[in-house]
Amino acid sequence: MTSIQRWTSADLNALPDDGKRYETIDGELFVSTQPHFYHQIVVGNIYVLLKNWSDQTQFGRAIIAPGADFC
């Protein structure tokens, strides 16, 4: 019988800070490169729009990158 490793957030915390993006989805590890500079500009612009809407309507919260430890 073959055992399949299921990755956890504790496993992610033990991985190196090497410029790659590590994330788990349903226990499976995915590795990707950092987003491109222009991607970050677009994300920032969308965040501003959502933050303004959220402040005006009091619906929800705009969070740029909550990660696994958001509140």
C-alpha positions in Angstrom: 0.0 0.0 0.0 1.4 3.4 -1.0 1.2 6.3 1.5 0.5 9.8 0.1 1.8 12.7 2.1 -0.8 15.3 3.0 0.8 18.8 3.4 -0.3 21.0 6.3 0.2 24.7 7.2 2.9 23.5 9.6 4.8 21.9 6.7 4.5 25.1 4.8 6.1 27.1 7.7 9.1 24.8 7.6 9.8 25.4 3.9 12.6 27.9 2.9 12.0 31.5 2.1 13.5 31.1 -1.4 11.3 33.4 -3.5 8.8 30.7 -4.5 5.2 30.6 -3.5 4.2 27.5 -1.6 0.6 26.6 -0.9 -1.5 23.6 -0.2 -4.9 22.7 -1.6 -6.6 19.8 0.0 -3.3 18.5 1.3 -1.5 18.7 -2.0 1.6 21.0 -2.3 1.7 23.5 -5.1 4.8 25.6 -5.9 4.9 28.7 -8.2 7.0 31.7 -8.8 6.3 35.1 -7.4 3.8 37.3 -9.2 5.1 39.7 -11.8 5.5 43.4 -11.0 2.5 44.4 -13.2 0.3 41.8 -11.5 1.0 43.5 -8.2 0.0 46.9 -9.6 -3.3 45.4 -10.8 -3.9 43.7 -7.4 -3.2 47.0 -5.7 -5.7 48.9 -7.9 -8.4 46.3 -7.3 -7.7 46.4 -3.6 -8.2 50.2 -3.5 -11.6 49.9 -5.4 -12.8 47.1 -3.0 -11.5 49.0 0.1 -13.4 52.2 -0.9 -16.6 50.2 -1.6 -16.3 48.4 1.7 -15.7 51.6 3.6 -18.7 53.3 2.0 -21.1 50.3 2.4 -19.8 48.7 5.6 -20.0 45.4 3.8 -17.1 43.0 4.2 -13.4 43.9 4.4 -10.8 44.3 1.7 -7.6 42.3 2.4 -4.7 42.1 0.0 -3.2 38.8 0.9 -4.6 37.2 4.1 -2.6 33.9 3.8 -3.5 31.1 6.2 -3.5 33.2 9.4 -6.0 35.8 8.7 -8.7 36.8 11.3 
